[in-house]
Amino acid sequence: MELAKQHIDVGLYTNNTEAMLAFWQQQVGLPFEELLPMGGGVRQHRHAMNGSVFKLNSVRDPMPPTPPSGYRELLIARDGIASAVALTDPDGNRVTLVPRGHDGIEGIAVRMAVSDEAAMHRFLGEAMGLDPAGHNAYRCGDSLLLFAAEAGVPPVVHMQGQGFRYLTVQVRNVDAEHAGIIGRGGVEGRGPLTLGITARISFVRDPDGNWIEISQRASLTGPLP
């Protein structure tokens, strides 16, 4: 893919807004950037994260219980620490701060549980066109995707649900990249659509149904077509 930004963004949904904001801002130390209304009672609290954006989506209405997505842990590189620091947020999501460069992590990494490692290799390596970065690992810009098989991984149906629910990859041309991913075996989650003058986005899904947003953001690529 022709990336417009060398960092993957991470999206999370919660009904526990105040406690989650306090945790991610104070304990994890992510600087708040801006608040965006998303419609449908959802507000996105955007935070800087080593060039990535951490999107804490606060949902007004109670979300029904849903199985977890395959995105199980967020690892964030941090200067000034000598060893990994494992944390759990108020909703039970796992985040680990690691020394910069630990296991090749310079920005962030996302650890995934998958039902079929071979299928995930085909998806990330062939459909998404990412570069291998070791055993069960792929690199997208300076971000890493790590995965391992786990028994009983449930298929993901809906994107919205408590916890880590989607990743965002910023590209130069969303229509071309979306068509390419689908043509190489990816599954469409939602076709390309334009959000005003801000972005043109689409969604694809991995073999377990996890959602990945493909985004062409005007602030990175210039005016939208």
Legacy VTK file of the C-alpha trace (Angstrom):
# vtk DataFile Version 3.0
C-alpha trace
ASCII
DATASET POLYDATA
POINTS 225 float
0.000 0.000 0.000
1.027 3.577 -0.594
0.798 4.952 2.924
0.025 8.590 3.678
1.201 8.101 7.276
3.699 5.600 8.663
1.611 4.786 11.736
-1.494 2.675 12.348
-4.276 4.244 14.427
-6.243 2.255 17.016
-9.970 2.586 17.770
-11.680 1.578 21.016
-15.321 1.853 22.178
-16.471 2.404 25.751
-19.477 3.354 27.889
-17.087 4.185 30.755
-15.872 7.508 29.428
-14.529 9.432 32.422
-12.627 6.530 33.981
-11.194 5.511 30.616
-10.060 9.049 29.757
-8.370 9.377 33.143
-6.552 6.074 32.664
-5.321 6.653 29.120
-4.316 10.264 29.738
-2.831 9.947 33.228
-1.555 6.384 33.582
-0.636 5.681 29.967
0.289 9.324 29.363
-1.326 9.923 25.963
-1.786 13.634 25.127
-5.347 14.617 24.215
-5.647 16.200 20.747
-9.281 16.831 19.844
-12.897 15.755 20.297
-14.933 14.814 17.223
-18.699 14.155 17.147
-19.291 10.922 15.203
-23.092 10.850 15.209
-25.405 8.316 16.791
-24.391 9.322 20.297
-20.687 8.597 19.729
-17.899 11.095 20.428
-14.287 10.376 19.492
-11.584 11.532 21.895
-8.383 11.555 19.822
-4.991 11.177 21.525
-1.432 11.324 20.182
0.467 8.033 20.384
3.969 8.051 18.830
2.597 9.385 15.546
-0.420 7.086 15.717
-3.832 8.247 16.943
-5.577 6.489 19.811
-9.315 6.918 19.201
-11.345 6.547 22.387
-14.925 6.430 21.141
-17.352 7.190 23.971
-20.817 5.738 23.342
-23.831 7.410 24.970
-26.185 4.427 24.911
-25.305 1.187 26.734
-23.639 -1.286 24.393
-24.907 -4.869 24.561
-22.314 -7.501 25.523
-20.307 -8.701 22.531
-17.436 -11.190 22.186
-14.010 -9.529 22.165
-12.411 -8.655 18.855
-9.140 -10.261 17.857
-7.274 -7.103 18.896
-6.178 -8.181 22.374
-3.273 -5.948 23.450
-1.775 -2.580 22.556
1.969 -2.117 23.045
3.343 1.434 23.108
7.029 2.365 22.905
8.121 4.716 25.635
11.401 6.514 26.293
12.812 6.491 29.821
11.714 3.017 30.935
14.039 0.027 31.316
11.500 -2.792 31.142
7.938 -3.493 30.069
5.084 -2.148 32.193
1.833 -4.132 31.867
-1.397 -2.218 32.549
-5.120 -2.913 32.303
-7.639 -0.135 31.692
-10.983 0.163 33.543
-12.748 -1.852 30.824
-10.208 -4.678 31.027
-8.213 -3.832 27.887
-4.521 -4.702 28.040
-1.845 -2.118 27.277
1.895 -2.565 27.749
4.490 0.194 27.755
7.806 -1.053 26.379
11.274 0.499 26.016
11.636 2.000 22.553
13.067 -0.625 20.223
11.924 -3.565 22.391
11.153 -6.450 19.991
11.386 -3.937 17.138
8.629 -1.682 18.485
9.471 1.938 17.678
5.927 3.319 17.754
3.155 0.863 18.570
2.303 -2.798 18.106
-1.054 -4.567 18.237
-1.190 -8.160 19.448
-3.953 -10.264 17.925
-5.569 -13.621 18.671
-6.490 -15.469 15.469
-8.252 -18.700 14.601
-5.944 -19.633 11.690
-2.363 -18.398 11.426
-1.986 -19.416 7.770
-5.112 -17.452 6.815
-3.806 -14.387 8.666
-0.443 -14.663 6.864
-2.268 -14.672 3.537
-4.413 -11.705 4.514
-1.671 -9.459 5.909
1.050 -10.476 3.455
-0.957 -10.849 0.254
-4.271 -8.984 0.530
-2.914 -6.082 2.595
0.561 -6.217 1.041
2.427 -5.690 4.335
6.057 -6.625 4.890
6.924 -9.592 7.138
8.702 -8.573 10.354
9.506 -11.912 11.960
7.485 -14.926 13.092
3.763 -14.104 12.909
4.525 -10.398 12.580
3.993 -7.783 9.868
4.985 -4.151 9.636
2.793 -1.291 8.403
4.994 1.795 8.353
6.609 1.797 11.784
3.693 -0.071 13.423
3.694 -3.820 14.033
0.891 -6.381 13.886
1.642 -9.501 15.934
-0.580 -12.569 16.065
-0.877 -16.067 17.476
-3.496 -18.782 17.196
-5.894 -19.142 20.092
-8.544 -21.813 20.586
-12.127 -20.633 20.426
-11.565 -17.228 18.814
-15.100 -16.010 18.016
-15.851 -14.427 14.639
-16.347 -10.663 14.828
-19.654 -9.429 13.413
-20.216 -5.817 14.440
-17.492 -3.215 14.626
-18.976 -1.392 17.623
-18.527 -3.136 20.947
-16.541 -2.682 24.130
-12.759 -2.772 23.750
-10.280 -2.493 20.887
-12.451 -2.800 17.768
-10.680 -1.449 14.688
-7.419 -0.241 13.204
-6.974 2.641 10.743
-4.419 2.738 7.933
-3.922 6.120 6.245
-3.341 5.860 2.469
-2.939 8.138 -0.540
-5.864 6.743 -2.557
-8.572 4.890 -0.659
-10.474 3.728 -3.746
-7.413 2.119 -5.320
-6.240 0.515 -2.079
-9.715 -0.780 -1.177
-10.178 -2.350 -4.609
-6.697 -3.852 -4.458
-7.253 -5.452 -1.048
-10.593 -6.952 -2.113
-9.097 -8.125 -5.402
-6.307 -9.915 -3.542
-8.689 -11.810 -1.289
-9.725 -9.376 1.470
-13.350 -9.144 2.573
-15.245 -5.873 2.222
-16.705 -4.411 5.390
-17.977 -1.176 3.861
-17.318 0.402 0.486
-15.622 3.795 0.114
-17.590 6.844 1.238
-16.690 10.502 1.689
-17.058 12.279 5.040
-17.512 15.910 4.009
-14.172 17.521 3.230
-12.373 15.613 6.004
-11.768 12.093 4.720
-12.779 9.345 2.331
-12.860 5.981 4.083
-13.689 2.317 3.599
-13.507 -0.822 5.724
-12.074 -4.265 5.057
-12.159 -7.314 7.315
-9.608 -9.984 8.129
-10.331 -13.758 8.125
-11.834 -13.563 11.640
-13.974 -10.549 10.779
-11.874 -7.883 12.523
-12.415 -4.424 11.061
-9.690 -2.312 9.407
-10.440 1.212 8.248
-8.707 2.384 5.070
-8.630 6.175 5.208
-7.640 8.978 2.856
-7.551 12.014 5.129
-7.482 15.421 3.450
-5.094 16.839 6.080
-2.533 14.243 4.906
-3.233 13.908 1.184
-4.757 17.243 0.126
-8.321 17.952 -1.130
-10.469 14.890 -1.706
-11.542 13.959 -5.245
LINES 1 226
225 0 1 2 3 4 5 6 7 8 9 10 11 12 13 14 15 16 17 18 19 20 21 22 23 24 25 26 27 28 29 30 31 32 33 34 35 36 37 38 39 40 41 42 43 44 45 46 47 48 49 50 51 52 53 54 55 56 57 58 59 60 61 62 63 64 65 66 67 68 69 70 71 72 73 74 75 76 77 78 79 80 81 82 83 84 85 86 87 88 89 90 91 92 93 94 95 96 97 98 99 100 101 102 103 104 105 106 107 108 109 110 111 112 113 114 115 116 117 118 119 120 121 122 123 124 125 126 127 128 129 130 131 132 133 134 135 136 137 138 139 140 141 142 143 144 145 146 147 148 149 150 151 152 153 154 155 156 157 158 159 160 161 162 163 164 165 166 167 168 169 170 171 172 173 174 175 176 177 178 179 180 181 182 183 184 185 186 187 188 189 190 191 192 193 194 195 196 197 198 199 200 201 202 203 204 205 206 207 208 209 210 211 212 213 214 215 216 217 218 219 220 221 222 223 224
